[in-house]
Amino acid sequence: MLALGRLLRISLLPSALADIVVGVVVGAGGTWPPGAAGILLVLASLGIYHGAMALNDWADRDEDAQARPERPIPSGAIPANVALGLGLVLVGLGVACAAAIGMRMGIWMSVVAVLAVAYDLRGRGPILGPTLLGLCRFGNLGAGLLLVTWLDGGSPDPALLAPAFLYGLYVFVVSRLGRLEDREDLRPLADRPSRFLITAAVCMGCVPLLGFALEGVEALGVVLSAAVSLGAAWGLVQAARRKEPWNRGAVGACMGLALRRLLAFTAAVALLLVGQGDAAWIAAGIALAGYPASYGLRKVFPPS
């Protein structure tokens, strides 16, 4: 079970869950829709997300045997064919859950699944890999934002997807940082980690500005969102102000910091809608509660 949790990157489950919960509530104007659609979308997201994590380990098994022999597949804890089968089944079940909601959601999450698998199999390079990961997270949060509109048979306002665009940009920048940890870029680190961290902090600090794109945002929501997002951004800025020379280990620690802030990002988005109902408070609470949970889980199940 320990090896399975590491294979599936369980420490990242709270952020994948928060994407959908917050997206659904914000897309519904601060409420949670009746019926099973919301739960099905949560299951779809988790299936695709963690299935892709297993496929990522399967695709990287030869490289991990050299650089990370303690990972589940090279260590022999989980056979490669088992990891492959588990990943494919989870991704397939995720797409099936999305299709059960409706054709448009099935197609949307199928595209997310294809992007995730493309990253696992071919998504290398300084731009391609981070772009695919950013699109996956855009699609994950975007699915929640679009759910209610599609359930009602309407056409979404493009502004509704503004949080997903900013979220995807944040993930793109953090993924660029992650390449330095994984030794995919062997050039001297110099100050590049600091630049990526500062850029990620700017993305995080812009969350309150989403209030101009969303309907129903009140002053209290903007203030609370700013408190969370700017606090999270300041932590990234502090990490960027490292006095010692950068090394791979320090980059890895900052990656964990940046990944956990995915939850602060979605919490700040949810807080924008707190004036519209209790569901926004609950969604923000779920995202914020996921932060300490993710922090604790990462010690046993490394997120990267």
VENCOR-V875334 format. One record per pair of residues at least 4 apart in sequence whose C-alpha atoms are under 8 Angstrom apart, sorted by the first residue. I is the first residue (numbers start at 0). J is the second residue. Records with the same first field share a line. If there is no record, write none. Layout:
I = J + J
//
This chain:
0 = 4
1 = 5 + 299 + 300
2 = 6 + 70 + 71 + 76 + 77
3 = 7 + 71 + 77
4 = 8 + 9 + 300
5 = 9 + 70 + 71 + 299 + 300 + 301
6 = 52 + 53 + 56 + 70 + 71 + 82
7 = 49 + 50 + 52 + 53
8 = 12 + 49 + 52 + 300 + 301 + 302 + 303
9 = 49 + 296 + 300 + 302
10 = 292 + 293 + 294 + 295 + 296 + 297 + 300 + 301 + 302
11 = 15 + 293 + 302
12 = 16 + 45 + 49 + 293
13 = 17 + 262 + 286 + 289 + 290 + 292 + 293
14 = 18 + 259 + 261 + 262 + 286 + 289
15 = 19 + 44 + 45 + 48 + 139
16 = 20 + 41 + 44 + 45
17 = 21 + 22 + 262 + 265 + 266 + 282 + 285 + 286 + 289
18 = 22 + 139 + 140 + 143 + 265
19 = 23 + 40 + 41 + 44 + 139 + 140 + 142 + 143
20 = 24 + 37 + 41 + 143 + 282
21 = 25 + 140 + 143 + 265 + 266 + 268 + 269 + 279 + 282 + 283 + 286
22 = 26 + 140 + 141 + 142 + 143 + 144 + 145
23 = 27 + 31 + 32 + 37 + 142 + 143 + 144 + 145 + 146 + 147
24 = 28 + 29 + 30 + 31 + 32 + 143 + 144 + 269 + 278 + 279 + 282
25 = 29 + 30 + 144 + 268 + 269 + 272 + 279
26 = 143 + 144 + 145 + 146 + 147 + 148 + 159
27 = 31 + 32 + 144 + 146 + 147 + 148
28 = 214 + 215 + 272 + 275
29 = 272 + 273 + 274 + 275 + 276 + 277 + 278 + 279
30 = 275 + 276 + 277 + 278 + 279
31 = 37 + 278
32 = 36 + 37 + 147
35 = 39
36 = 40 + 100
37 = 41 + 146
38 = 42
39 = 43 + 96 + 97 + 99 + 100
40 = 44 + 96 + 97 + 100 + 142 + 143
41 = 45
42 = 46 + 93 + 96
43 = 47 + 92 + 93 + 94 + 95 + 96 + 97 + 108
44 = 48 + 93 + 108 + 139
45 = 49 + 50 + 93
46 = 50 + 89 + 90 + 91 + 92 + 93 + 94
47 = 51 + 89 + 90 + 91 + 92 + 93 + 94 + 112 + 115
48 = 52 + 90 + 115
49 = 53 + 86 + 89 + 90
50 = 54 + 85 + 86 + 87 + 88 + 89 + 90
51 = 55 + 86 + 87 + 90 + 112 + 115 + 116 + 119
52 = 56 + 86
53 = 57 + 82 + 83 + 85 + 86
54 = 58 + 82 + 83 + 86 + 87 + 116 + 119
55 = 59 + 116 + 119 + 120
56 = 60 + 72 + 82
57 = 72 + 79 + 82 + 83
58 = 119 + 120
59 = 63
60 = 64 + 72 + 73 + 79
61 = 65 + 73
62 = 66 + 67
63 = 67 + 68 + 70 + 73
64 = 68 + 73 + 74
67 = 73
68 = 73 + 74
69 = 73 + 74
70 = 74
71 = 75 + 76 + 77
72 = 76 + 77 + 78 + 79 + 82
77 = 81 + 82
78 = 82
79 = 83
80 = 84
81 = 85
82 = 86
83 = 87
84 = 88
85 = 89
86 = 90
87 = 91
88 = 92
89 = 93
90 = 94 + 112
91 = 95
92 = 96
93 = 97
94 = 98 + 105 + 108 + 109 + 112
95 = 99 + 105
96 = 100 + 105
97 = 101 + 104 + 105 + 108
98 = 102 + 103 + 104 + 105 + 106
99 = 105
100 = 104 + 105
101 = 105 + 150
102 = 106
103 = 107 + 149
104 = 108 + 142 + 146 + 149
105 = 109
106 = 110
107 = 111 + 138 + 142
108 = 112 + 138 + 139 + 142
109 = 113
110 = 114
111 = 115 + 134 + 135 + 138 + 139
112 = 116 + 135
113 = 117
114 = 118 + 131 + 132 + 134 + 135
115 = 119 + 131 + 132 + 135
116 = 120
117 = 121 + 122 + 131
118 = 122 + 123 + 128 + 131 + 132
122 = 127 + 128 + 131
123 = 127 + 128
124 = 128 + 183
125 = 129 + 175 + 178 + 184
126 = 130 + 175
127 = 131
128 = 132 + 174
129 = 133 + 170 + 171 + 172 + 174 + 175
130 = 134 + 171
131 = 135
132 = 136 + 167 + 170 + 171 + 174
133 = 137 + 166 + 167 + 168 + 169 + 170 + 171 + 174
134 = 138 + 167
135 = 139 + 167
136 = 140 + 163 + 166 + 167 + 170
137 = 141 + 163 + 164 + 166 + 167
138 = 142 + 163
139 = 143
140 = 144 + 163
141 = 145 + 160 + 163
142 = 146
144 = 159 + 160
145 = 149 + 155 + 159 + 160
146 = 150
147 = 151
148 = 152 + 153 + 154 + 155
149 = 153 + 154 + 155
155 = 159
156 = 160
157 = 161
158 = 212 + 213
159 = 212 + 213
160 = 164
161 = 165 + 209 + 212
162 = 166 + 206 + 209 + 268
163 = 167
164 = 168
165 = 169 + 202 + 206
166 = 170 + 202 + 264
167 = 171
168 = 172 + 202
169 = 173 + 199 + 202 + 203
170 = 174
171 = 175
172 = 176 + 195 + 196 + 198 + 199
173 = 177 + 195 + 196 + 199 + 254 + 257 + 258
174 = 178
175 = 179 + 195
176 = 180 + 192 + 195 + 196 + 250 + 254
177 = 181 + 250 + 251 + 254
178 = 182 + 183 + 184
179 = 183 + 184 + 185 + 188 + 192 + 247 + 250
180 = 247 + 248 + 250 + 251 + 254
182 = 247
188 = 192 + 245 + 246
189 = 244 + 245
190 = 194 + 245
191 = 195
192 = 196 + 239 + 245 + 250
193 = 197 + 238 + 239 + 240 + 241
194 = 198 + 239
195 = 199
196 = 200 + 235 + 236 + 238 + 239
197 = 201 + 235 + 236 + 239
198 = 202
199 = 203 + 232 + 235
200 = 204 + 231 + 232 + 233 + 235 + 236
201 = 205 + 232
202 = 206
203 = 228 + 229 + 231 + 232 + 264
204 = 225 + 228 + 229 + 232
205 = 209 + 228
206 = 210 + 224 + 225 + 228 + 264 + 267 + 268
207 = 221 + 222 + 224 + 225 + 228 + 267 + 268 + 271
208 = 212
209 = 213 + 268
210 = 214 + 216 + 221 + 271
215 = 272 + 274 + 275
216 = 220 + 221 + 271 + 272 + 273 + 274 + 275
217 = 221 + 271 + 272 + 274
218 = 222
219 = 223 + 271 + 273 + 274
220 = 224 + 270 + 271 + 272 + 273 + 274
221 = 225 + 270 + 271
222 = 226
223 = 227 + 267 + 270 + 271
224 = 228 + 266 + 267 + 268 + 269 + 270 + 271
225 = 229 + 230 + 267
226 = 230
227 = 231 + 263 + 266 + 267
228 = 232 + 263 + 264 + 267
229 = 233
230 = 234
231 = 235 + 260 + 263
232 = 236
233 = 237
234 = 238
235 = 239 + 256 + 257
236 = 240
237 = 241
238 = 253
241 = 245
245 = 249 + 250
246 = 250
247 = 251
248 = 252
249 = 253
250 = 254
251 = 255
252 = 256
253 = 257
254 = 258 + 303
255 = 259 + 302 + 303
256 = 260
257 = 261
258 = 302
259 = 263 + 290 + 293 + 294
260 = 264 + 290
261 = 265
262 = 266 + 286 + 287 + 289 + 290
263 = 267 + 286 + 287 + 290
264 = 268
265 = 269 + 283 + 286
266 = 270 + 282 + 283 + 284 + 285 + 286 + 287
267 = 271 + 283
268 = 272 + 283
269 = 273 + 279 + 280 + 282 + 283
270 = 279 + 280 + 283
272 = 276 + 279
273 = 277 + 278 + 279 + 280
275 = 279
276 = 280
277 = 281
278 = 282
279 = 283
280 = 284
281 = 285
282 = 286
283 = 287
284 = 288
285 = 289
286 = 290
287 = 291
288 = 292
289 = 293
290 = 294
291 = 295
292 = 296
293 = 297
294 = 298
295 = 299
296 = 300 + 301
297 = 301 + 302
//
